[in-house]
Amino acid sequence: MSDLIPRACERVARSVQTMIGWIFWDPGALQRYAELGVAGPLGYFGSRGAPLAPAGNEAVVAAFYTINPVFVRLGLNMVRDNSTFDKMWDARNQAVIEGLTTYLDNETLKDIALLDADLWRAVEACEASGRPLFAACTEMERPTDPLLSAWHALNCLREWRGDTHMALLATAELGPVEASLLHSAWVKYPDDWIAKSRQWDERAITLGFESLRSRDLAEPDADRVSERGIALREAMEKKTNALTVAPWVKIGLDRTLDVIRTLEPPCEVLLKRVDETAGPRYQPASRIH
């Protein structure tokens, strides 16, 4: 069990990420945000960050960690100027239901909805201390629709794992750009790809490589992450998996495997949606490297 749960945790994390992440670029969601006066792509910040936004922009900036704060603040302020975070949250909920019922068959939707109770049991096993975005998400009203409720439980689990990973990045003294550079190299993307996708410019990336180079995490004569840097990122991923087993231990290995078997096939459908709406490298945590 001690070996199987971390391995299952690594596998289920991919499905959790994919079941949530497709909505970030979904045209139905972006259209709804635009109708609220929030430029479609910037709606990501107001919809995902809605539970924590009442604490202020800087709380959301801190939780999003690797994304350029200029764009986080811009998106949040656009919501404050033109709409409300509750409306953004509701708009995303509407887009989730529309998207899932459009892209997935009825039998799959029923199977996902049947996971609802166990997924919330898994959420209840997650320690909230030090995980602000997760904690804020758990305070949002739980949907009565079983399908949307199951999706929200998965969203909580995703943010819990994300908060845990961000804490590890901070402990390793990796700033947003450095962390992005290591991640990109670890998944075998061009070393600056993830940093650029999170809106960091060339100057910030150059400084990021200089910082990594000072710690022997980048090559001495090139803007390229070193083997030591990749090994550090690999170790942090394993540590993240080890620290996020609690919800799956709670529901047990057999039920965790049921979750995996239920979610993996529709996740392939949803990942194709990401390919179409964002691009084939986006959402790297969903991809097998």
Secondary structure as GFF3:
##gff-version 3
##sequence-region A 1 289
A	DSSP	alpha_helix	4	21	.	.	.	ID=ss1
A	DSSP	three_ten_helix	22	25	.	.	.	ID=ss2
A	DSSP	alpha_helix	27	35	.	.	.	ID=ss3
A	DSSP	three_ten_helix	40	42	.	.	.	ID=ss4
A	DSSP	alpha_helix	43	48	.	.	.	ID=ss5
A	DSSP	three_ten_helix	53	55	.	.	.	ID=ss6
A	DSSP	alpha_helix	57	64	.	.	.	ID=ss7
A	DSSP	alpha_helix	69	82	.	.	.	ID=ss8
A	DSSP	alpha_helix	85	103	.	.	.	ID=ss9
A	DSSP	alpha_helix	106	113	.	.	.	ID=ss10
A	DSSP	alpha_helix	116	124	.	.	.	ID=ss11
A	DSSP	alpha_helix	132	138	.	.	.	ID=ss12
A	DSSP	alpha_helix	146	171	.	.	.	ID=ss13
A	DSSP	alpha_helix	176	186	.	.	.	ID=ss14
A	DSSP	alpha_helix	193	197	.	.	.	ID=ss15
A	DSSP	alpha_helix	202	213	.	.	.	ID=ss16
A	DSSP	alpha_helix	227	243	.	.	.	ID=ss17
A	DSSP	alpha_helix	246	251	.	.	.	ID=ss18
A	DSSP	alpha_helix	253	277	.	.	.	ID=ss19
A	DSSP	three_ten_helix	284	286	.	.	.	ID=ss20
###
